[in-house]
Amino acid sequence: MINRSSLTKRRSMLWVIIAYGLICAIALGFDLFTDRSFGALMLSVVPISIIALLCISVGPWLEGMPRFITKKAWLVGVLLVLVIPIGFSFLGSEQAKTGEMVFTYAAIIMALPSSLILPFVATWFEPLLGSNVVTRIVVAWFVCAGGGGLQWVILGWLYANVRRRLRSQAR
């Protein structure tokens, strides 16, 4: 017998994946029908990071399967935020610099507020990373994704403690 709530929860993950796919498809279609610079595809990481921010903001407050599904949806969005700029950076040095700027905004959005540490970490690591854009993108992604993961754990811990206290007061 199929559990209806489990099916509904899986559909919600499917809707998030469809939203990510539609954003990328619309941006890619726009690029192919216009100047073929792939600028719209690069800009698509911003709405993707906003959806990822919604997942990381809501997910830690859920329990069980919905929590796992939102975490998975956040991880898919975070991976898209990494893959699209890396592909864009291989188009040339000028596109790479523009792509890095857009990526930085998207990376900060995808894990707010913990990702606000990125400018400080980037300042510390800049002499080590040099002028390689792909390396800077990957390091910035790891900082923001790590901050988002830490944020997830902290919010989950906070939720568990609040819920435990509310249950103990109800008894």
N, C-alpha and C positions, 0 to 999 in steps of 0.2 A: 504494500500500500504506500502511495506517495504522500508525504507530508506536505500540506499546502503551504505552510509557513516557510519551509525549507525551499520550496520551489519559488516563492515570492522573493526570498532573500537572494537566490541565485539570479533571478531576473534583474534585481537592482544592480548587481555587479555587471550584468550584461548591458544594462542601460548606460552605465558609466563607460564601459568599453566602446559602445556605439557612439557616445558623445565624443570620446577621444578620436575615434576613427572619422567621424563626420567633420570634426574640426580640421584634421589633417587632409581629408579628401577635398573639402571646400578650398582650403588654402592651396593645395597642389593644383586643383583645377583652375583656380584664379591665375596661378603662376603660368600654367601651360597655355592659357588663352591670352595672356598679355605678353610681358617682356621676357619671360623665362629666366628671370634672375633668382627665383626661389626665395625672394624676400618675404612673400606672404607665408610660405611654409615656415620660415624662420620665426616670423611673428606669431605663428600658431602656438608656439610654446607658452606664450603668456596666458591665453585662456585655458590651456591644458594645466598650467601650474595653478590657476585659480580653482579648477575642479579638484586638483590634488590637495590644495589648501582646505577646501571644504571637507574632503575625506579625512584629513589629519585632524581637523577641528572637531568633527563629530565622532569619529571612530573610537577614540579611547573611552568615550562615555557610554558605549554600547557593551552588551554582554554576549558571549558565545559566538555563534556563527556570524551575526551581522558585524561584529567587531573584526573578525577575521576577513570578511569580505571587503570591508572598507580599508583595511590595511593592505590587502592585495590590490585594490583599486588605486590606492595612493602609490604603491610601488610601481604599478604600470605607468602611471602618470609621471613619476620621477624618472623612470627609465626613458620615457619619450622625451622628457626635457633634456636628457643627456644625449640621446642618439641623434636627434634632429640637429642640434648645433655642431656636433662632431662631423656629421655629413656635410653640413653647410660650410664648415671651415675648410674643407678640401676643395672648394670652388675657386679659391684664390686668396691672396693676402688681404685685399681690401674687404672682401666679403667676410673673411674670418674676423677681422676687427669689428665690423658691424655686428656680426653674429655673436661675438663675445659680449658685447654690450647688452644686446637683447637677452642673451642667456643669463647674464648676471641678474637682471631684473626678474626673470622667470625663476631662477634658482632661489632668490631671496623670497619671492612670493610663495613658493611651494611648501615652505616650512616655517612660515612666520610664527612666532617671534624669534624662535631659536636660531634661525638663519641670519639674523642681524649681526652675528659674530663674523660673518664672511669678510667685510671690509678690513677688520683687524687682522684676521688670519692671512688674507691676501697681502697685506702690507708686510707681514713677517716673512712670508714665503716668496715674495716677488724676486729678491736677489737670487734665490735658488732655482726658480722656474725659468728665468730668462725670457726670451721673446717667443717661445713656442706656445701658440694659442691653444692647441689641443691639450697640452699638458696643463695649462692654466684652467681650461674648462673642466677637465677631469678632477683636478684638485678642488676646485670650487664646488663641483658636484658632490664630491665625497664630504666636504665640510657641511654643506647644506643638508644632504641626505642623512649624515650622521647626527646633525643637530635635530632633524625631524624625527629620527628614530629615538633619540634621547627624550625629545619632547613627548613622543608617544608613550614611552615608559613612565615618565613623570606624571603625565595626565592620567594614565591608567592607575598608577599608584594612588593619586589623589582621589580618583573616583572610587576606588576600592575602600579607602579609608572613610570617605564621606558616607558611602552606602553602608558600611559596617556600623558607623555611629548612629545613623538613622534607624537601622534595624534594632540596635541595642536600646535606643530611646523608645521605640515602639513597644517593646516588651515590658 
